Amino acid sequence: MSSARETLDLDGPAGRLRLTLDHPEGAPRGMALVGHPQPVLGGSPRHPVPHALARALRGAGWLAVRPAFRGVDGSQGEHDEGDGETEDTGVMIAALRQRYPALPLALVGFSFGAWVFARAAARLESPADALVLMGMPVGRVPDGRFYEPVPVPAGAFLLHGEDDERAPLADLLAHLREARHPVTVFPGTDHFFKGCLPAASRAVLEHLRAATGT
């Protein structure tokens, strides 16, 4: 993912927002925004999970866009516990849709990025064509942080590790029980989909093909 990589800077509410764009060979079939994990715990666009997702997306013909949340990897501002990051995501989506108006848009969030993208998706006047939430935290997690439960759109695709130690599966299932929203669970793996990341990436690509028809 080197020769076709581009850095895009946008003006955000708290200053510069930096995005890394990995262009596929040939015309892209769509654009996918890939959200990274908790910045205060070292999360960034270079984290192995969003990096692997971006590689798989680009290989499948998608324009993979990895934004850096506030205070990370060239983006200005300070961590805002999801509120500012949700606002920033709306700015990114508007800019990308203006730049690539003909491309379907997918939001693929992991961990903190999944929680932010779920919140941002609920605010969009024009919905994303696909929403993927991986390892999304709900409520009070083991490290003490609180993630307000977020309504999950009916068409969202959720993936989770059975033994997720950072965002327990039981909390997510309890949140989704009333709506009976399905969750794809990878047995015997952790928050980072250890040993299952290639399979999880393939599942994401299959969902995007079905959701966007590309």
Number of C-alpha atoms within 10 A of each C-alpha: 13 7 8 11 14 13 12 13 16 15 15 21 14 16 15 17 26 23 22 21 22 24 24 21 13 8 10 18 20 22 25 29 27 27 31 28 25 17 19 11 7 11 22 24 23 15 12 14 25 25 18 15 26 28 18 18 26 25 16 16 18 29 25 29 29 25 28 24 32 25 19 20 17 15 21 19 18 14 16 12 17 21 12 18 26 22 17 24 24 18 16 22 19 14 14 16 14 10 10 14 11 11 18 21 25 23 27 29 27 28 25 25 33 25 27 28 28 25 23 22 23 15 13 12 7 8 13 17 18 21 28 23 27 27 29 30 29 23 17 15 15 11 9 8 12 13 18 13 18 17 13 20 13 11 13 19 22 22 22 28 24 19 19 20 15 16 25 23 24 13 17 19 15 12 18 17 11 8 12 11 16 15 17 14 16 20 13 13 18 21 21 21 23 13 12 15 17 15 12 20 18 15 15 23 17 11 17 26 15 11 17 16 10 12
